């Protein structure tokens, strides 16, 4: 039903505003999100790229909305196992986010975190740690040391150290993760 409504909205927007309108780009974003949530990544990629093309034409290449599209495309490439393309998209998103939001913004941190995930998946554990540390530094300053997203980054770092066979270092990060989760979520929460 969601896809039917989104497709109907796209058709109406194309009819009302044209193929290359900002409104049409938004409909492509919605359809891409639905496909992404269904695990249909090739279809999601097609619509995300179409939205990006329209937005670059209408808004220019230096706009915050373009950063969001690059992040979405990076995620889709990651899910498709196309790690180099994922990193390339995340780099473009990062550059724009830094330009518009500054270095100490949660969206910048999140992009560093996504890049850490890609490097970890590729087996580039040192690079993964480097990006997670950047992410963590920004998170601690922007959203706080005891935020659930900060805990997720600590946990990801623990996972990388575990993969690297650095068990004491992994344990240190897992303990911080646990402490934050207990404080924020309560000791009876399933994530604790």
VENBELLIN-V716842 format. One line per field, one symbol per residue. ss: DSSP state (A for helix, B for strand, O for the rest). burial: 1 if it has 24 or more other C-alpha atoms within 12 Angstrom, else 0. A space follows every 10 residues. Layout:
ss->???
burial->???
This chain:
ss->OAAAAAAAAA AAAAAAAOOO OAAAAAAAAA AAAAAAAAOO AAAAAAAAAA AAAAAAAAAO OOOAAAAAAA AAAAAAAAAO OOAAAAAAAA AAAAAAAAAA AOOOOAAAAA AAAAAAAAAA AAOOAAAAAA AAAAAAAAAA AAOOOOOAAA AAAAAAAAAA AAAOOOAAAA AAAAAAAAAA AAAAAOOOOO OO
burial->0000011011 0000000011 1111111111 1111110000 1111111111 1111110000 0111111111 1111111110 0010111111 1111111100 0011111111 1111111111 1000101111 1111111111 0100111111 1111111111 1000000001 0011011111 1000000000 00
